[in-house]
Amino acid sequence: MSNKFVISDTHFFHERMLDFLDNDGKRFRGDLFANVNEMNECIADNWIDTVKAKDIVYHLGDVHFGNLEGTRSLITKLPGRKRLIVGNHDNIKQIIKEGWFQKIQLWRMFPELGCVLTHVPIHQSGLEMKKVKKISMVIFIAILALKALILTPA
């Protein structure tokens, strides 16, 4: 049996992620990690501890930002059948060339579950067409991977 997991905005090797502030003026990740390598290792370790080879992982975009060699080395170690829902910082051409993901999509609909996986926000009114009328929930993940490190099964 395989599980399905959802993660987003890992931003591997994105140095500035440690400087971004939330609405309260606190750093999203910077207070938890001394450097971007610690951040990458934490995300990767939690992924490896949670995901098995046959599991499906939907990554809802913004995989990495810079350091292609480092990202290549890191992503190839991550288990699971990886599928990408493209984010605004993803270089699709490069990601296709690298072959990191089995499937690459702009969004993924699960009519049987009544949800859509996407990196960008979709207002409920945007789902009012015959094909997606049964969609009652949009999973828009603009959270940082740090908040999804546990990789809760979908």
C-alpha positions in Angstrom: 0.0 0.0 0.0 1.2 3.5 -0.7 0.4 6.8 0.9 0.0 10.2 -0.7 1.7 13.3 0.7 1.7 17.0 -0.1 4.5 19.4 0.4 5.2 22.9 -0.9 7.7 25.6 -1.1 10.8 23.7 -0.1 13.0 26.4 -1.7 16.1 24.2 -1.5 19.2 26.4 -1.4 17.3 29.7 -1.3 19.5 31.7 1.0 17.0 34.5 1.4 14.3 32.2 2.8 16.1 32.6 6.2 15.4 36.4 6.1 11.7 36.5 5.1 9.4 37.8 7.8 5.8 36.8 8.7 3.1 39.2 9.6 4.4 39.5 13.2 7.9 40.4 12.0 9.3 37.0 12.9 11.6 35.2 10.4 9.9 32.2 8.9 12.9 29.9 9.0 15.8 32.0 10.0 15.3 31.6 13.8 15.4 27.8 13.4 18.4 27.3 11.1 21.9 28.8 11.2 22.2 28.5 7.4 20.4 27.2 4.3 22.2 23.8 4.4 20.7 23.1 7.9 17.3 24.0 6.4 17.8 21.7 3.4 19.0 18.9 5.7 16.0 19.2 8.0 13.5 19.1 5.2 15.3 16.2 3.5 15.7 14.2 6.7 12.0 14.5 7.6 11.1 13.5 4.0 13.4 10.5 4.1 12.1 9.4 7.5 8.4 9.7 6.4 8.1 8.8 2.7 8.6 5.3 1.4 9.7 4.4 -2.2 6.1 3.5 -3.4 4.5 6.6 -1.8 3.3 9.5 -4.0 4.5 13.0 -3.1 2.8 16.0 -4.6 5.2 18.9 -4.4 3.1 22.1 -4.9 5.8 24.2 -6.4 8.9 26.3 -5.6 11.2 23.4 -5.4 14.5 25.2 -5.3 16.1 28.6 -5.9 19.7 28.4 -7.1 22.5 25.8 -6.7 21.4 23.4 -9.3 24.2 20.9 -8.5 23.2 20.9 -4.8 19.5 20.5 -5.6 20.2 17.7 -8.0 22.2 15.8 -5.4 19.5 16.4 -2.7 16.3 15.6 -4.8 17.7 12.4 -6.1 18.0 11.1 -2.6 14.4 11.8 -1.7 12.2 8.7 -1.9 8.7 8.4 -3.3 7.1 8.9 -6.7 7.4 12.7 -7.0 4.9 14.8 -8.9 5.2 18.5 -9.3 2.4 21.1 -9.4 4.3 24.0 -10.8 5.0 27.0 -8.7 5.9 30.6 -9.7 9.6 30.1 -9.0 10.0 26.8 -10.9 12.0 26.7 -14.1 9.8 24.1 -15.9 12.3 23.5 -18.7 15.1 22.8 -16.3 13.0 20.6 -14.1 11.9 18.5 -17.1 15.5 18.2 -18.3 16.6 17.0 -14.8 13.8 14.3 -14.7 13.2 14.8 -10.9 9.4 14.3 -11.2 7.4 11.6 -12.8 4.6 14.1 -13.7 4.5 17.8 -14.0 1.2 19.7 -14.0 -0.2 23.2 -13.4 -2.8 21.7 -11.0 -4.2 18.4 -10.0 -7.9 17.8 -9.6 -9.3 15.0 -7.3 -13.0 15.1 -8.1 -13.6 12.0 -6.0 -12.2 13.9 -3.0 -13.7 17.3 -4.0 -10.4 19.1 -4.1 -7.8 20.7 -6.3 -4.0 20.8 -5.6 -2.5 24.1 -6.8 0.3 26.5 -6.0 -1.7 29.5 -6.9 -4.9 30.7 -5.3 -8.2 29.8 -7.1 -11.4 31.5 -5.9 -14.4 29.2 -5.5 -16.1 31.1 -8.4 -13.3 29.9 -10.7 -14.5 26.4 -10.2 -18.0 27.0 -11.4 -17.8 25.1 -14.6 -19.5 21.8 -15.4 -16.2 19.8 -15.2 -15.3 20.9 -11.7 -18.7 21.6 -10.0 -18.1 19.0 -7.4 -14.9 20.6 -6.2 -15.6 21.9 -2.8 -12.1 22.5 -1.5 -9.0 24.1 -3.0 -5.7 23.1 -1.4 -3.7 26.2 -2.1 -0.4 25.8 -0.4 1.5 29.0 0.2 2.9 27.7 3.4 6.5 27.2 3.8 7.9 23.6 3.7 8.9 24.1 7.3 5.3 24.0 8.3 4.8 20.8 6.3 7.9 19.0 7.3 5.9 16.2 8.8 4.5 15.4 5.4 1.0 14.6 6.7 -0.6 11.9 4.6 -3.4 13.2 2.3 
